[in-house]
Amino acid sequence: MKKQVIFIMTDTTCKEMLGCYGNKNMHTPNLDALAAEGIRYENAYTCQPVCGPARSSIFTGLFPHSNGVIANGVPLGANVKTVGQRLTDRGIPCGYIGKWHLDGGDYFGFGECPQGWDAAYWYDMKNYLDELTPDERIRSRQSGEAFASDFSEEFTYAHRCTDRAVRFLEQHSEEDFFLTVSYDEPHAPSLCPPPYNKMYEDFKFDPSPKFQDDLMDKPLMQQLWAGSNLYVPESGINKPSESLALLLGCNSFVDYEIGRILDLTRKKFPNALVLFTSDHGDMLGAHRLFSKNAAVYREVANIPLIIKGGEKGKVVTSPASHIDLVPTILDYFGLPIPKLLEGKSMLPQIYDTDKTIHEAVFLEFTRYEVDHDGFGGLQPMRAVVSENHKLAIHLLDKDEFYDLQADPDEIHNRIEDKSCLQAIKEHHKLLIDHMNDTRDPYRGYQWSLRPWNKEFAPDWNNEGFTRQKEDDGYEPRQLDYDTGLTMTSAVRKKNLYELEEKTYGQTKT
């Protein structure tokens, strides 16, 4: 049987924007149908809730701190391999159609196909702009153009991406392949044709305590992010607006475009592994916040994830993560999973949803974008999420801890609640271990030296280990610093000589 994978991704789609996740006011029939045919993950998380870093983990199987994309506008590390490279090098055709955001260029990219993907189908946003006249380029960035009398489906990036995806599928129908279709939609400017442009013009979300959060026990950065919204009643935040209406309308429009691919898949590729997700969500006024940043709130971090190709009509509530997508795809094709990768294959769970892959998953943040001074600037955050709790350590700010069973809206920050201290410490240990295990370059005693962690004593040597890079299937095994020979263990206690405190010309013993 052919091994064929169709990976579909949107930009800025919250779970609340899909009918299959419980909001019946959303018109998303195609993705709802996909969920009914496959598995819907309730607690799947992005690795970093901003475009470039999120995508870097999706396509490399490494956290942003490991692959180098710590912010928008930063390219992948020179020696980091994508899933496209790993598959192409083993003879599996790989097509990438749509937004990339990993070349270190501006929002649109450079228009150049990176190694590992079929150049005949490469189509990032720069390629799209190159097809347009100067006037059309301006129109493509203006939300109001969605209401112009001559605006059409054919003008949109989503439609042109779908056309290319259909051609790829028709060309490769008789062979193994991996196809990514990465829509920019429904991200602003959220252009969409009738009837989608007016489908939600009077829409607002149901009343909820999450729109009333005063953020007083939350990190300062969240209060600064909220700005004047801190003093606005719910009616001034959760209300109809043109930007919300277009975002949701464009979300329904891209569902329609996805439907074109899914219809073809059902006819010609019934056994294909089909995956859908979004890079991150949007706060949409929850907690008085909009857009995304260093937060673990479900609206921005808990992304939709739907997988068809295993069990049908199932829902998984245990934690899941984008970090697992590359190992899963390699496993599906019967390829070895390099020890370097930082996730696990979800394939056992896809075929048997009673299995659990993770008890907890991890998120991070460094900054929003290297190009911008704003958006909070430097916001170093590391977080861990289990099925019942969330812990976020904000290195320069106040930490957060939420009991998701008692407080599903994540209103009450219980980081200073002594009754939660044991659970906080358990999650904290998971987080520190994760930072060490993944060689997080920002790791250090500061992440443990928190106001609520009174028992911690900082140590200059931290954990006292050397942690070299694991095998990735491409580079030669690294050499041991102490011997110059090929290392036998990537993680080992540092040589005692290295740990001695040295001064100029003498060593303290």
Protein Blocks (a to p, Z undefined) as FASTA:
>chain_A
ZZdddddddehiafklpfknopakbccfklmmmmmmmccdfbbccfbdcfklmmmmmmno
pafklnopabghiacdfklccfklmmmmnopacddedjfklnopafnonoiacehiafkl
gccfklmmmmpcfklmmmmmgmklmmpmkbcfklpmklmmmmmmmmmmmmmmmbccdddd
ddfbfcdehiacdfklmmmmmgccdddfklmogolmgcfklmmmnmmmlmgcfklmmccd
fklmmmmmmmmmmmmmmmmmmmmmmmmmmmbccddddfbdceklpahighjdddfbfklm
mccdddehiaghiacfbdcdfklmmmmmmmmnopacdfkbmcdcfklmmmomkbcfbfbd
cdddfbfblkbmglniaadddddddfkbccdddfkbccddddfklmmnomaccklgmklm
mmmmmmmmmmmmmmmmnopakgcfklmmcfklmmbccdfklnopacddddehlaccdddf
klopacfbfbdcddfklmpccdehiacZZ
